[in-house]
Amino acid sequence: MQRIVIVGSGNLAEALAQAVARSGLDLVQLFARNPQRGPEVARLAGTAWTADPQQLAEADVYLLCVSDRAVAEVAASLPVPTGAVVAHTAGSVPIDALKRFPLRAVFYPLQTFTRGRAVDFRQIPLFLECSTPALREPLEAFARQLSDTVLFADSAQRARLHLAGVFACNFANALYGAGAAILRDAGLGFDLLKPLIAETAAKACDAASPADVQTGPAVRGDRPTLERHARMLSGQPDLAAIYETISHYIWEISKRT
């Protein structure tokens, strides 16, 4: 598993293409239908680009870096040579989405990716699944050329990982945005929250469980502060509902620990 084709031109494709190019693997091509992003991502990784399925290069592994809903459709359109491994990178898509390929796999990096932002792939946990036991060893050897943390997880476990990631990353980031908006309404800048965000994340990573380092009015059962905050959010029903729900969750969790 040395010759690699990456399919897609989104944020993950950009990061993974560059990681493959920096490794000892051979990135032979980027296949992407987007005529703007495809050549751009290929240039960043120093490889060839095509949008024509008939020009798809021969490779040992085809990594599908496309949206969850596009995995099956894109896979069906690829004239992959016999004997090649086809792997998707989606967290919540079962391996059977690639059932037309005898050698199919999942290659799921548990990380958030943003266009133009460099990541160290060696630090990213990679979760693998494969269609046959014979594929397990070579797939793991391939993955270890990109990451120091490689684990096998079936589709059910990977769905849980994806769900946990949504809470820990997507929801947390949306709440950072809510905090920034509250400050903006007061004529203050988001930079004021950055030390708090950094320390909160550092404490959670250092603790055995994030619940062990939970702080704030909800964990203390500070009803006057909770009610004051609720009044401040009375004109923003969505944020008020989020505040109430999460505060209740924090209080309930605190009673169990």
C-alpha positions, 0 to 999 in steps of 0.5 A: 500500500504505497501508491495513493489516490485521494478523492475529494478536494475539501478540508480533509482532502487538503490536509490528508493530501499534504500528509501523504505527500510528506510521508514515505507514501507515493501520492500519485493523483488527486481526483476531484470534480471541483474545477477550482479546488481540485487543482489548488489542493493538488498543487499544495500536495505537489501531485497531479489532478483530474476530474475525469474518471477515465483518467483515474490513476492506478493505485494501491489505495483510493481514499475517499475524502468526501461528505458522508452523503456523497460516499456511496455516489462517488464510490459508484462512479470510480473505475477502480482497478481490481485488487485496489483498496477503497477506503472512505474517511467518514465517521458516521458512514458504515463500511458497507457503503463501499460494498461493491469493492471486495477490498474496502476499508474505513480510514477515519481521522478524529480531528477537525479540519479547516481550509488553509490550516496546517495539522500534524497528522502524526498526532491525529488518532486514526480509526480503521475498519476493513472488509477482510482479516487479510487486509488488517495488517497491511492497512494498519502498516499503511496508516502508521506511516501517517499517524502514531495512534492507529486503532481498529473500530467497527462502524458502531464504535466509529458512530459513537466517536463521531457523535462524541466529536460533534459534542466536543468540537462542533458544539463547543465551537458554536458556544465559543461563537455565542460567547463572542456574540455576547461580548460583541453586544457589550462592545468587547472583543473575543480575544478576552475569552481566549485565555479562558478557552485555552485553560479550559481545554488544557484542564480537560485534557489533563484531567481523568475526566472533564467532569472532574474539573467542571466549574461555574454557577451550575455545578455550584447550584448558584440559583441567583446567578443562573436566574440573572443570566436567564433574564439577560438572555430573555430576548434570545430564546435559542440561547436561553434554552441552550443555557437552561439545558446545559446548566441542568445537565451540569447540575445532574452530572455533578450529583453523580461524581 
